[in-house]
Amino acid sequence: MNPIVGLHHVTAIASNPQQNLDFYTEVLGLRLVKRTVNFDDPGTYHFYFGDDTGTPGTILTFFPWPHARRGTPGAGEVSHTAFSIPAGSVEYWHERLTQKGVLVERTGKRFGGREEVLTLADPDGMKLELVAYMDVPELTPARYADVPAEHAIRGFFGVTMLHRELAPTEGALNLLGFVKVAEEGSRVRFRSPDGAVLGNQIDVVVDPNAGWGRPGAGSVHHIAFRNQDDAAQAEWHEKVAPHLGVTPVQDRQYFHSIYFREPGGVLFEMATDTPGFLYDEPVESLGEALKLPTWVEPQRALIEARVLPITMSQSSAQLNAASKKEEVQV
Ligand code: ZN
């Protein structure tokens, strides 16, 4: 059986789409690798941010609902989504975020000093962490971003879930091949022994007295684990189905997905690495046009009239315009 090697993507709820786009591209230096709509609610955008090509394990996605109310953080949810940064990049990120007016907290070191953590919130209050450690994976940074390559975000470190009790969620993680590898205070870390470095840290913080979270803008909607391909997903479907209610396979255009809820309340997905984000547009202009699957395409005019227009400050069009200007000056 093909092991799960880590997270494929994390999907969260946002409010204003332009604000969301600007924060993740201009502040964090990720690339908008796909601009599409929520296939279950086609009047809403679905943005995918990632590294240069949208490598599985780097992809943070959003449903921006312009009038969404903020969620209330609490138990039964993903509380923090963590990105990897190189060990020497803490000062760079602290300064960059501060200069851009983002409140950032030096959370300190975890697990014997192996990891140094910066904590911040996105414009909708979603809690993010930048985790600096040795041996970050090499990745291709977003081509139009202004973050120097040596400091660029390397994809997901992992996520932290807040739960009132550990056992039910631990059982679900064990079923997926994740095992307990470390414990520090109320934080328990799970990892897939056959996993990649990318997105392979699933932490559970246990607080028996925590209030229940209520979803809204700034909340994580679900987390997705990687399946190598459709055959691997079919095997995992069979393995999970006797224990947790699993949906049939959903065609998400860039991957195929199954969903189930772990007993602690967090929605889990399994998503295939294939076919990926280069499926319907070239790498140079990823994310620049609204892409719709064939079954939603007939509604394009309606959708374009309904979603708020957005502008990208970093795109192939901007780059072409800038180089043309230079040519003229020469
Ligand atoms: Zn998903």
py3Dmol code that shows the C-alpha trace and the ligand (Angstrom):
import py3Dmol

protein = """\
ATOM      1  CA  MET A   1       0.000   0.000   0.000  1.00  0.00           C
ATOM      2  CA  ASN A   2       1.306   3.452  -0.927  1.00  0.00           C
ATOM      3  CA  PRO A   3       1.932   5.443   2.256  1.00  0.00           C
ATOM      4  CA  ILE A   4       0.606   8.941   2.796  1.00  0.00           C
ATOM      5  CA  VAL A   5       3.636  11.213   2.657  1.00  0.00           C
ATOM      6  CA  GLY A   6       2.100  14.376   4.081  1.00  0.00           C
ATOM      7  CA  LEU A   7      -0.337  17.155   3.352  1.00  0.00           C
ATOM      8  CA  HIS A   8      -1.477  17.873  -0.207  1.00  0.00           C
ATOM      9  CA  HIS A   9      -3.275  21.148   0.537  1.00  0.00           C
ATOM     10  CA  VAL A  10      -5.065  23.124   3.240  1.00  0.00           C
ATOM     11  CA  THR A  11      -8.312  24.941   2.416  1.00  0.00           C
ATOM     12  CA  ALA A  12      -9.581  27.893   4.422  1.00  0.00           C
ATOM     13  CA  ILE A  13     -12.315  30.528   4.344  1.00  0.00           C
ATOM     14  CA  ALA A  14     -11.529  34.155   3.557  1.00  0.00           C
ATOM     15  CA  SER A  15     -13.633  37.292   3.075  1.00  0.00           C
ATOM     16  CA  ASN A  16     -12.392  39.902   0.564  1.00  0.00           C
ATOM     17  CA  PRO A  17     -10.726  38.170  -2.428  1.00  0.00           C
ATOM     18  CA  GLN A  18      -8.384  41.053  -3.361  1.00  0.00           C
ATOM     19  CA  GLN A  19      -7.164  41.375   0.225  1.00  0.00           C
ATOM     20  CA  ASN A  20      -6.585  37.620   0.345  1.00  0.00           C
ATOM     21  CA  LEU A  21      -4.692  37.616  -2.956  1.00  0.00           C
ATOM     22  CA  ASP A  22      -2.503  40.564  -1.975  1.00  0.00           C
ATOM     23  CA  PHE A  23      -1.548  39.088   1.383  1.00  0.00           C
ATOM     24  CA  TYR A  24      -0.488  35.668   0.133  1.00  0.00           C
ATOM     25  CA  THR A  25       1.353  36.905  -2.978  1.00  0.00           C
ATOM     26  CA  GLU A  26       2.814  40.251  -1.893  1.00  0.00           C
ATOM     27  CA  VAL A  27       3.415  39.620   1.811  1.00  0.00           C
ATOM     28  CA  LEU A  28       4.173  35.887   1.962  1.00  0.00           C
ATOM     29  CA  GLY A  29       5.531  35.634  -1.588  1.00  0.00           C
ATOM     30  CA  LEU A  30       3.468  32.632  -2.665  1.00  0.00           C
ATOM     31  CA  ARG A  31       2.198  32.281  -6.215  1.00  0.00           C
ATOM     32  CA  LEU A  32      -1.458  32.253  -7.226  1.00  0.00           C
ATOM     33  CA  VAL A  33      -1.280  28.993  -9.170  1.00  0.00           C
ATOM     34  CA  LYS A  34      -4.993  28.697  -9.937  1.00  0.00           C
ATOM     35  CA  ARG A  35      -7.976  31.010 -10.109  1.00  0.00           C
ATOM     36  CA  THR A  36     -11.166  29.011 -10.333  1.00  0.00           C
ATOM     37  CA  VAL A  37     -14.493  28.724  -8.511  1.00  0.00           C
ATOM     38  CA  ASN A  38     -15.785  26.510  -5.739  1.00  0.00           C
ATOM     39  CA  PHE A  39     -17.249  23.628  -7.763  1.00  0.00           C
ATOM     40  CA  ASP A  40     -19.911  23.101  -5.081  1.00  0.00           C
ATOM     41  CA  ASP A  41     -20.775  26.846  -5.073  1.00  0.00           C
ATOM     42  CA  PRO A  42     -19.702  28.264  -8.483  1.00  0.00           C
ATOM     43  CA  GLY A  43     -20.520  31.885  -7.575  1.00  0.00           C
ATOM     44  CA  THR A  44     -17.492  31.879  -5.236  1.00  0.00           C
ATOM     45  CA  TYR A  45     -13.835  32.014  -6.187  1.00  0.00           C
ATOM     46  CA  HIS A  46     -11.450  29.249  -5.291  1.00  0.00           C
ATOM     47  CA  PHE A  47      -7.866  30.526  -5.093  1.00  0.00           C
ATOM     48  CA  TYR A  48      -4.863  28.209  -4.902  1.00  0.00           C
ATOM     49  CA  PHE A  49      -1.535  29.563  -3.660  1.00  0.00           C
ATOM     50  CA  GLY A  50       1.698  27.582  -3.713  1.00  0.00           C
ATOM     51  CA  ASP A  51       5.247  27.385  -4.971  1.00  0.00           C
ATOM     52  CA  ASP A  52       6.009  28.119  -8.624  1.00  0.00           C
ATOM     53  CA  THR A  53       4.078  25.163 -10.031  1.00  0.00           C
ATOM     54  CA  GLY A  54       1.740  24.261  -7.174  1.00  0.00           C
ATOM     55  CA  THR A  55       3.702  21.261  -5.891  1.00  0.00           C
ATOM     56  CA  PRO A  56       1.572  19.060  -3.607  1.00  0.00           C
ATOM     57  CA  GLY A  57       2.493  19.978  -0.044  1.00  0.00           C
ATOM     58  CA  THR A  58       2.783  23.699  -0.819  1.00  0.00           C
ATOM     59  CA  ILE A  59      -0.836  24.522  -1.653  1.00  0.00           C
ATOM     60  CA  LEU A  60      -2.991  26.746   0.541  1.00  0.00           C
ATOM     61  CA  THR A  61      -6.427  27.341  -0.971  1.00  0.00           C
ATOM     62  CA  PHE A  62      -9.251  29.729  -0.108  1.00  0.00           C
ATOM     63  CA  PHE A  63     -12.947  30.201  -0.643  1.00  0.00           C
ATOM     64  CA  PRO A  64     -13.239  33.996  -0.378  1.00  0.00           C
ATOM     65  CA  TRP A  65     -16.830  34.805   0.584  1.00  0.00           C
ATOM     66  CA  PRO A  66     -16.938  38.641   0.548  1.00  0.00           C
ATOM     67  CA  HIS A  67     -19.535  38.840   3.320  1.00  0.00           C
ATOM     68  CA  ALA A  68     -18.276  35.971   5.459  1.00  0.00           C
ATOM     69  CA  ARG A  69     -18.342  36.588   9.182  1.00  0.00           C
ATOM     70  CA  ARG A  70     -15.215  35.749  11.119  1.00  0.00           C
ATOM     71  CA  GLY A  71     -15.034  32.313  12.645  1.00  0.00           C
ATOM     72  CA  THR A  72     -14.486  31.716  16.336  1.00  0.00           C
ATOM     73  CA  PRO A  73     -11.331  29.703  16.973  1.00  0.00           C
ATOM     74  CA  GLY A  74     -11.773  26.693  19.235  1.00  0.00           C
ATOM     75  CA  ALA A  75     -11.674  22.946  19.696  1.00  0.00           C
ATOM     76  CA  GLY A  76     -12.466  20.562  16.857  1.00  0.00           C
ATOM     77  CA  GLU A  77     -10.573  22.649  14.324  1.00  0.00           C
ATOM     78  CA  VAL A  78      -7.210  23.280  12.753  1.00  0.00           C
ATOM     79  CA  SER A  79      -5.883  26.151  14.863  1.00  0.00           C
ATOM     80  CA  HIS A  80      -2.607  26.899  13.051  1.00  0.00           C
ATOM     81  CA  THR A  81      -1.297  26.285   9.549  1.00  0.00           C
ATOM     82  CA  ALA A  82       2.501  26.217   9.420  1.00  0.00           C
ATOM     83  CA  PHE A  83       4.907  26.919   6.566  1.00  0.00           C
ATOM     84  CA  SER A  84       8.579  25.929   6.445  1.00  0.00           C
ATOM     85  CA  ILE A  85      11.311  28.523   6.240  1.00  0.00           C
ATOM     86  CA  PRO A  86      15.079  27.939   6.339  1.00  0.00           C
ATOM     87  CA  ALA A  87      16.826  28.068   9.724  1.00  0.00           C
ATOM     88  CA  GLY A  88      18.574  31.367   8.920  1.00  0.00           C
ATOM     89  CA  SER A  89      15.458  33.204   7.726  1.00  0.00           C
ATOM     90  CA  VAL A  90      13.743  34.164  10.995  1.00  0.00           C
ATOM     91  CA  GLU A  91      15.184  37.695  11.067  1.00  0.00           C
ATOM     92  CA  TYR A  92      14.327  38.270   7.416  1.00  0.00           C
ATOM     93  CA  TRP A  93      10.703  37.294   7.940  1.00  0.00           C
ATOM     94  CA  HIS A  94      10.334  39.157  11.205  1.00  0.00           C
ATOM     95  CA  GLU A  95      11.548  42.338   9.520  1.00  0.00           C
ATOM     96  CA  ARG A  96       9.577  41.854   6.304  1.00  0.00           C
ATOM     97  CA  LEU A  97       6.301  41.233   8.115  1.00  0.00           C
ATOM     98  CA  THR A  98       6.832  44.121  10.519  1.00  0.00           C
ATOM     99  CA  GLN A  99       7.628  46.495   7.637  1.00  0.00           C
ATOM    100  CA  LYS A 100       4.425  45.448   5.920  1.00  0.00           C
ATOM    101  CA  GLY A 101       2.404  46.168   9.031  1.00  0.00           C
ATOM    102  CA  VAL A 102       1.719  42.540   9.965  1.00  0.00           C
ATOM    103  CA  LEU A 103       1.791  41.789  13.684  1.00  0.00           C
ATOM    104  CA  VAL A 104       4.206  38.932  14.187  1.00  0.00           C
ATOM    105  CA  GLU A 105       5.032  37.170  17.418  1.00  0.00           C
ATOM    106  CA  ARG A 106       8.269  35.363  18.202  1.00  0.00           C
ATOM    107  CA  THR A 107       6.688  32.253  19.637  1.00  0.00           C
ATOM    108  CA  GLY A 108      10.051  30.734  20.535  1.00  0.00           C
ATOM    109  CA  LYS A 109      11.577  27.324  20.103  1.00  0.00           C
ATOM    110  CA  ARG A 110       9.916  23.936  20.160  1.00  0.00           C
ATOM    111  CA  PHE A 111      11.075  20.389  20.617  1.00  0.00           C
ATOM    112  CA  GLY A 112      14.468  21.024  22.155  1.00  0.00           C
ATOM    113  CA  GLY A 113      15.204  24.091  20.067  1.00  0.00           C
ATOM    114  CA  ARG A 114      15.081  22.279  16.734  1.00  0.00           C
ATOM    115  CA  GLU A 115      12.315  24.570  15.481  1.00  0.00           C
ATOM    116  CA  GLU A 116      11.948  28.319  15.840  1.00  0.00           C
ATOM    117  CA  VAL A 117       8.434  29.659  15.336  1.00  0.00           C
ATOM    118  CA  LEU A 118       6.995  32.990  14.188  1.00  0.00           C
ATOM    119  CA  THR A 119       3.221  33.339  14.578  1.00  0.00           C
ATOM    120  CA  LEU A 120       1.048  35.772  12.635  1.00  0.00           C
ATOM    121  CA  ALA A 121      -2.493  36.169  11.365  1.00  0.00           C
ATOM    122  CA  ASP A 122      -3.701  36.816   7.826  1.00  0.00           C
ATOM    123  CA  PRO A 123      -6.177  39.674   7.135  1.00  0.00           C
ATOM    124  CA  ASP A 124      -9.104  37.406   8.130  1.00  0.00           C
ATOM    125  CA  GLY A 125      -7.467  36.361  11.384  1.00  0.00           C
ATOM    126  CA  MET A 126      -6.323  32.950  10.169  1.00  0.00           C
ATOM    127  CA  LYS A 127      -3.420  31.856  12.372  1.00  0.00           C
ATOM    128  CA  LEU A 128      -0.233  31.046  10.475  1.00  0.00           C
ATOM    129  CA  GLU A 129       3.184  29.949  11.618  1.00  0.00           C
ATOM    130  CA  LEU A 130       6.547  30.203   9.918  1.00  0.00           C
ATOM    131  CA  VAL A 131       8.686  27.390  11.278  1.00  0.00           C
ATOM    132  CA  ALA A 132      12.435  27.704  10.812  1.00  0.00           C
ATOM    133  CA  TYR A 133      14.469  24.522  10.980  1.00  0.00           C
ATOM    134  CA  MET A 134      17.432  22.768   9.362  1.00  0.00           C
ATOM    135  CA  ASP A 135      16.912  20.518   6.347  1.00  0.00           C
ATOM    136  CA  VAL A 136      14.049  22.420   4.741  1.00  0.00           C
ATOM    137  CA  PRO A 137      13.178  20.935   1.359  1.00  0.00           C
ATOM    138  CA  GLU A 138      14.374  22.667  -1.811  1.00  0.00           C
ATOM    139  CA  LEU A 139      11.542  24.061  -3.907  1.00  0.00           C
ATOM    140  CA  THR A 140      11.120  26.412  -6.834  1.00  0.00           C
ATOM    141  CA  PRO A 141      10.041  29.760  -5.419  1.00  0.00           C
ATOM    142  CA  ALA A 142       7.225  31.751  -7.030  1.00  0.00           C
ATOM    143  CA  ARG A 143       8.704  33.406 -10.130  1.00  0.00           C
ATOM    144  CA  TYR A 144       7.124  36.861  -9.776  1.00  0.00           C
ATOM    145  CA  ALA A 145       7.526  37.239  -5.995  1.00  0.00           C
ATOM    146  CA  ASP A 146       9.970  39.681  -4.414  1.00  0.00           C
ATOM    147  CA  VAL A 147      11.110  37.365  -1.589  1.00  0.00           C
ATOM    148  CA  PRO A 148      14.784  36.378  -2.148  1.00  0.00           C
ATOM    149  CA  ALA A 149      14.951  32.672  -3.092  1.00  0.00           C
ATOM    150  CA  GLU A 150      17.097  31.788  -0.063  1.00  0.00           C
ATOM    151  CA  HIS A 151      14.357  32.990   2.310  1.00  0.00           C
ATOM    152  CA  ALA A 152      11.305  31.827   0.359  1.00  0.00           C
ATOM    153  CA  ILE A 153       8.615  29.753   2.029  1.00  0.00           C
ATOM    154  CA  ARG A 154       9.259  26.078   1.239  1.00  0.00           C
ATOM    155  CA  GLY A 155       5.699  24.804   1.447  1.00  0.00           C
ATOM    156  CA  PHE A 156       3.920  23.373   4.452  1.00  0.00           C
ATOM    157  CA  PHE A 157       5.607  22.384   7.658  1.00  0.00           C
ATOM    158  CA  GLY A 158       2.308  20.990   8.935  1.00  0.00           C
ATOM    159  CA  VAL A 159      -0.821  21.912  10.845  1.00  0.00           C
ATOM    160  CA  THR A 160      -1.906  22.046  14.475  1.00  0.00           C
ATOM    161  CA  MET A 161      -5.358  20.881  15.533  1.00  0.00           C
ATOM    162  CA  LEU A 162      -6.921  21.878  18.854  1.00  0.00           C
ATOM    163  CA  HIS A 163      -8.875  19.069  20.505  1.00  0.00           C
ATOM    164  CA  ARG A 164     -10.513  18.424  23.874  1.00  0.00           C
ATOM    165  CA  GLU A 165      -9.294  14.830  23.832  1.00  0.00           C
ATOM    166  CA  LEU A 166      -6.499  13.129  21.991  1.00  0.00           C
ATOM    167  CA  ALA A 167      -7.569   9.502  21.615  1.00  0.00           C
ATOM    168  CA  PRO A 168     -10.294   9.729  18.918  1.00  0.00           C
ATOM    169  CA  THR A 169      -8.139  11.869  16.622  1.00  0.00           C
ATOM    170  CA  GLU A 170      -5.044   9.800  17.369  1.00  0.00           C
ATOM    171  CA  GLY A 171      -6.960   6.734  16.165  1.00  0.00           C
ATOM    172  CA  ALA A 172      -7.811   8.429  12.856  1.00  0.00           C
ATOM    173  CA  LEU A 173      -4.219   9.590  12.363  1.00  0.00           C
ATOM    174  CA  ASN A 174      -2.933   6.080  13.119  1.00  0.00           C
ATOM    175  CA  LEU A 175      -5.326   4.715  10.498  1.00  0.00           C
ATOM    176  CA  LEU A 176      -3.676   7.045   7.949  1.00  0.00           C
ATOM    177  CA  GLY A 177      -0.215   5.802   8.959  1.00  0.00           C
ATOM    178  CA  PHE A 178       0.737   8.743  11.173  1.00  0.00           C
ATOM    179  CA  VAL A 179       2.408   7.816  14.456  1.00  0.00           C
ATOM    180  CA  LYS A 180       3.206   9.762  17.590  1.00  0.00           C
ATOM    181  CA  VAL A 181       6.836  10.912  17.425  1.00  0.00           C
ATOM    182  CA  ALA A 182       7.141  13.601  20.101  1.00  0.00           C
ATOM    183  CA  GLU A 183       5.316  15.322  22.931  1.00  0.00           C
ATOM    184  CA  GLU A 184       5.944  18.706  24.545  1.00  0.00           C
ATOM    185  CA  GLY A 185       3.510  20.117  27.099  1.00  0.00           C
ATOM    186  CA  SER A 186       0.017  19.818  25.636  1.00  0.00           C
ATOM    187  CA  ARG A 187       1.391  19.386  22.083  1.00  0.00           C
ATOM    188  CA  VAL A 188       1.622  15.911  20.562  1.00  0.00           C
ATOM    189  CA  ARG A 189       3.316  15.452  17.200  1.00  0.00           C
ATOM    190  CA  PHE A 190       2.391  12.857  14.594  1.00  0.00           C
ATOM    191  CA  ARG A 191       4.335  12.058  11.471  1.00  0.00           C
ATOM    192  CA  SER A 192       4.173   9.523   8.672  1.00  0.00           C
ATOM    193  CA  PRO A 193       7.337   7.386   8.964  1.00  0.00           C
ATOM    194  CA  ASP A 194       7.472   7.021   5.177  1.00  0.00           C
ATOM    195  CA  GLY A 195       6.638  10.670   4.684  1.00  0.00           C
ATOM    196  CA  ALA A 196       8.310  13.546   2.920  1.00  0.00           C
ATOM    197  CA  VAL A 197       9.720  16.520   4.812  1.00  0.00           C
ATOM    198  CA  LEU A 198       6.998  18.676   3.306  1.00  0.00           C
ATOM    199  CA  GLY A 199       3.745  18.892   5.270  1.00  0.00           C
ATOM    200  CA  ASN A 200       4.434  15.843   7.386  1.00  0.00           C
ATOM    201  CA  GLN A 201       3.996  17.343  10.864  1.00  0.00           C
ATOM    202  CA  ILE A 202       0.504  16.952  12.264  1.00  0.00           C
ATOM    203  CA  ASP A 203       0.328  18.363  15.791  1.00  0.00           C
ATOM    204  CA  VAL A 204      -2.556  18.008  18.205  1.00  0.00           C
ATOM    205  CA  VAL A 205      -2.780  20.436  21.110  1.00  0.00           C
ATOM    206  CA  VAL A 206      -5.035  19.046  23.811  1.00  0.00           C
ATOM    207  CA  ASP A 207      -7.107  21.351  26.002  1.00  0.00           C
ATOM    208  CA  PRO A 208     -10.043  19.630  27.741  1.00  0.00           C
ATOM    209  CA  ASN A 209     -11.553  23.032  28.623  1.00  0.00           C
ATOM    210  CA  ALA A 210     -11.381  24.671  25.185  1.00  0.00           C
ATOM    211  CA  GLY A 211     -14.608  26.087  23.784  1.00  0.00           C
ATOM    212  CA  TRP A 212     -15.825  24.719  20.458  1.00  0.00           C
ATOM    213  CA  GLY A 213     -14.714  26.536  17.338  1.00  0.00           C
ATOM    214  CA  ARG A 214     -17.277  28.013  14.970  1.00  0.00           C
ATOM    215  CA  PRO A 215     -16.355  28.194  11.274  1.00  0.00           C
ATOM    216  CA  GLY A 216     -16.172  31.461   9.331  1.00  0.00           C
ATOM    217  CA  ALA A 217     -13.619  33.725   7.676  1.00  0.00           C
ATOM    218  CA  GLY A 218     -10.165  32.858   8.987  1.00  0.00           C
ATOM    219  CA  SER A 219     -11.101  29.224   9.708  1.00  0.00           C
ATOM    220  CA  VAL A 220      -9.568  26.193   8.047  1.00  0.00           C
ATOM    221  CA  HIS A 221     -12.294  24.344   6.119  1.00  0.00           C
ATOM    222  CA  HIS A 222     -10.400  21.074   5.645  1.00  0.00           C
ATOM    223  CA  ILE A 223      -6.946  19.574   5.262  1.00  0.00           C
ATOM    224  CA  ALA A 224      -6.013  17.208   2.442  1.00  0.00           C
ATOM    225  CA  PHE A 225      -3.472  14.399   2.538  1.00  0.00           C
ATOM    226  CA  ARG A 226      -1.565  13.187  -0.507  1.00  0.00           C
ATOM    227  CA  ASN A 227      -2.461  10.113  -2.528  1.00  0.00           C
ATOM    228  CA  GLN A 228       0.072   9.277  -5.228  1.00  0.00           C
ATOM    229  CA  ASP A 229      -2.590   8.496  -7.852  1.00  0.00           C
ATOM    230  CA  ASP A 230      -6.115   7.121  -8.352  1.00  0.00           C
ATOM    231  CA  ALA A 231      -5.070   3.520  -7.626  1.00  0.00           C
ATOM    232  CA  ALA A 232      -3.499   4.541  -4.300  1.00  0.00           C
ATOM    233  CA  GLN A 233      -6.628   6.521  -3.462  1.00  0.00           C
ATOM    234  CA  ALA A 234      -8.869   3.521  -4.152  1.00  0.00           C
ATOM    235  CA  GLU A 235      -6.808   1.484  -1.669  1.00  0.00           C
ATOM    236  CA  TRP A 236      -7.058   4.203   0.959  1.00  0.00           C
ATOM    237  CA  HIS A 237     -10.809   4.498   0.366  1.00  0.00           C
ATOM    238  CA  GLU A 238     -11.144   0.808   1.112  1.00  0.00           C
ATOM    239  CA  LYS A 239      -8.988   1.078   4.210  1.00  0.00           C
ATOM    240  CA  VAL A 240     -10.797   4.095   5.728  1.00  0.00           C
ATOM    241  CA  ALA A 241     -14.396   3.221   4.766  1.00  0.00           C
ATOM    242  CA  PRO A 242     -15.019   0.586   7.498  1.00  0.00           C
ATOM    243  CA  HIS A 243     -14.087   3.130  10.197  1.00  0.00           C
ATOM    244  CA  LEU A 244     -15.207   6.569   8.982  1.00  0.00           C
ATOM    245  CA  GLY A 245     -17.858   7.608   6.448  1.00  0.00           C
ATOM    246  CA  VAL A 246     -15.994   8.352   3.210  1.00  0.00           C
ATOM    247  CA  THR A 247     -17.478  10.141   0.187  1.00  0.00           C
ATOM    248  CA  PRO A 248     -17.218   8.765  -3.346  1.00  0.00           C
ATOM    249  CA  VAL A 249     -14.411  10.204  -5.505  1.00  0.00           C
ATOM    250  CA  GLN A 250     -14.983  13.848  -6.493  1.00  0.00           C
ATOM    251  CA  ASP A 251     -13.360  15.266  -9.625  1.00  0.00           C
ATOM    252  CA  ARG A 252     -11.588  18.481  -8.557  1.00  0.00           C
ATOM    253  CA  GLN A 253     -10.051  18.963 -12.028  1.00  0.00           C
ATOM    254  CA  TYR A 254      -6.457  19.308 -10.720  1.00  0.00           C
ATOM    255  CA  PHE A 255      -6.760  16.283  -8.432  1.00  0.00           C
ATOM    256  CA  HIS A 256      -9.303  13.676  -7.404  1.00  0.00           C
ATOM    257  CA  SER A 257     -10.617  13.668  -3.872  1.00  0.00           C
ATOM    258  CA  ILE A 258     -12.366  11.712  -1.166  1.00  0.00           C
ATOM    259  CA  TYR A 259     -13.512  13.232   2.132  1.00  0.00           C
ATOM    260  CA  PHE A 260     -14.241  12.028   5.644  1.00  0.00           C
ATOM    261  CA  ARG A 261     -14.487  13.664   9.064  1.00  0.00           C
ATOM    262  CA  GLU A 262     -12.111  12.539  11.803  1.00  0.00           C
ATOM    263  CA  PRO A 263     -13.879  11.898  15.133  1.00  0.00           C
ATOM    264  CA  GLY A 264     -12.476  15.112  16.652  1.00  0.00           C
ATOM    265  CA  GLY A 265     -14.388  17.140  14.060  1.00  0.00           C
ATOM    266  CA  VAL A 266     -11.799  18.137  11.428  1.00  0.00           C
ATOM    267  CA  LEU A 267     -12.725  17.436   7.806  1.00  0.00           C
ATOM    268  CA  PHE A 268     -10.029  15.333   6.147  1.00  0.00           C
ATOM    269  CA  GLU A 269      -9.581  14.904   2.413  1.00  0.00           C
ATOM    270  CA  MET A 270      -7.315  12.703   0.355  1.00  0.00           C
ATOM    271  CA  ALA A 271      -6.227  14.269  -2.930  1.00  0.00           C
ATOM    272  CA  THR A 272      -4.207  12.770  -5.771  1.00  0.00           C
ATOM    273  CA  ASP A 273      -0.899  14.312  -6.890  1.00  0.00           C
ATOM    274  CA  THR A 274      -2.125  14.014 -10.482  1.00  0.00           C
ATOM    275  CA  PRO A 275      -3.035  15.654 -12.859  1.00  0.00           C
ATOM    276  CA  GLY A 276      -1.816  18.895 -11.170  1.00  0.00           C
ATOM    277  CA  PHE A 277      -2.108  22.603 -11.912  1.00  0.00           C
ATOM    278  CA  LEU A 278      -0.439  22.635 -15.341  1.00  0.00           C
ATOM    279  CA  TYR A 279      -3.449  20.669 -16.592  1.00  0.00           C
ATOM    280  CA  ASP A 280      -5.185  23.650 -18.211  1.00  0.00           C
ATOM    281  CA  GLU A 281      -2.714  26.561 -18.493  1.00  0.00           C
ATOM    282  CA  PRO A 282       1.020  27.136 -19.077  1.00  0.00           C
ATOM    283  CA  VAL A 283       3.431  27.597 -16.165  1.00  0.00           C
ATOM    284  CA  GLU A 284       4.275  31.218 -17.133  1.00  0.00           C
ATOM    285  CA  SER A 285       0.735  32.483 -16.629  1.00  0.00           C
ATOM    286  CA  LEU A 286      -0.628  30.197 -13.898  1.00  0.00           C
ATOM    287  CA  GLY A 287      -3.452  31.848 -11.993  1.00  0.00           C
ATOM    288  CA  GLU A 288      -3.906  34.769 -14.370  1.00  0.00           C
ATOM    289  CA  ALA A 289      -7.153  33.682 -16.020  1.00  0.00           C
ATOM    290  CA  LEU A 290     -10.363  32.353 -14.483  1.00  0.00           C
ATOM    291  CA  LYS A 291     -10.316  28.627 -15.257  1.00  0.00           C
ATOM    292  CA  LEU A 292     -13.516  26.591 -15.170  1.00  0.00           C
ATOM    293  CA  PRO A 293     -14.006  22.863 -15.644  1.00  0.00           C
ATOM    294  CA  THR A 294     -16.054  21.867 -18.704  1.00  0.00           C
ATOM    295  CA  TRP A 295     -19.143  21.165 -16.590  1.00  0.00           C
ATOM    296  CA  VAL A 296     -19.109  24.716 -15.141  1.00  0.00           C
ATOM    297  CA  GLU A 297     -18.001  26.503 -18.356  1.00  0.00           C
ATOM    298  CA  PRO A 298     -21.613  27.066 -19.589  1.00  0.00           C
ATOM    299  CA  GLN A 299     -22.120  29.326 -16.532  1.00  0.00           C
ATOM    300  CA  ARG A 300     -19.017  31.464 -17.230  1.00  0.00           C
ATOM    301  CA  ALA A 301     -20.852  34.709 -18.062  1.00  0.00           C
ATOM    302  CA  LEU A 302     -22.989  34.445 -14.925  1.00  0.00           C
ATOM    303  CA  ILE A 303     -19.974  33.648 -12.765  1.00  0.00           C
ATOM    304  CA  GLU A 304     -17.847  36.471 -14.158  1.00  0.00           C
ATOM    305  CA  ALA A 305     -20.671  38.908 -13.470  1.00  0.00           C
ATOM    306  CA  ARG A 306     -20.991  37.671  -9.910  1.00  0.00           C
ATOM    307  CA  VAL A 307     -17.422  37.373  -8.577  1.00  0.00           C
ATOM    308  CA  LEU A 308     -15.579  40.557  -7.576  1.00  0.00           C
ATOM    309  CA  PRO A 309     -12.929  41.617 -10.097  1.00  0.00           C
ATOM    310  CA  ILE A 310      -9.347  41.178  -8.853  1.00  0.00           C
ATOM    311  CA  THR A 311      -6.005  42.514 -10.048  1.00  0.00           C
ATOM    312  CA  MET A 312      -2.642  40.780  -9.763  1.00  0.00           C
ATOM    313  CA  SER A 313       0.409  42.913  -9.092  1.00  0.00           C
ATOM    314  CA  GLN A 314       2.736  40.037  -9.972  1.00  0.00           C
ATOM    315  CA  SER A 315       2.030  38.365 -13.318  1.00  0.00           C
ATOM    316  CA  SER A 316       3.500  37.529 -16.708  1.00  0.00           C
ATOM    317  CA  ALA A 317       1.602  40.499 -18.189  1.00  0.00           C
ATOM    318  CA  GLN A 318       3.219  42.911 -15.708  1.00  0.00           C
ATOM    319  CA  LEU A 319       6.628  41.391 -16.381  1.00  0.00           C
ATOM    320  CA  ASN A 320       6.176  41.701 -20.162  1.00  0.00           C
ATOM    321  CA  ALA A 321       5.030  45.291 -19.810  1.00  0.00           C
ATOM    322  CA  ALA A 322       8.067  46.089 -17.607  1.00  0.00           C
ATOM    323  CA  SER A 323      10.546  44.534 -20.048  1.00  0.00           C
ATOM    324  CA  LYS A 324       8.935  46.383 -22.991  1.00  0.00           C
ATOM    325  CA  LYS A 325       9.346  49.631 -21.093  1.00  0.00           C
ATOM    326  CA  GLU A 326      13.020  48.846 -20.528  1.00  0.00           C
ATOM    327  CA  GLU A 327      13.495  48.112 -24.227  1.00  0.00           C
ATOM    328  CA  VAL A 328      11.995  51.475 -25.117  1.00  0.00           C
ATOM    329  CA  GLN A 329      14.325  53.221 -22.674  1.00  0.00           C
ATOM    330  CA  VAL A 330      17.338  51.448 -24.216  1.00  0.00           C
TER     331      VAL A 330
END
"""
ligand_1 = """\
1
ZN
Zn -9.584 20.270 -0.652
"""
view = py3Dmol.view(width=600, height=400)
view.addModel(protein, "pdb")
view.setStyle({"model": 0}, {"cartoon": {"style": "trace"}})
view.addModel(ligand_1, "xyz")
view.setStyle({"model": 1}, {"stick": {}})
view.zoomTo()
view.show()
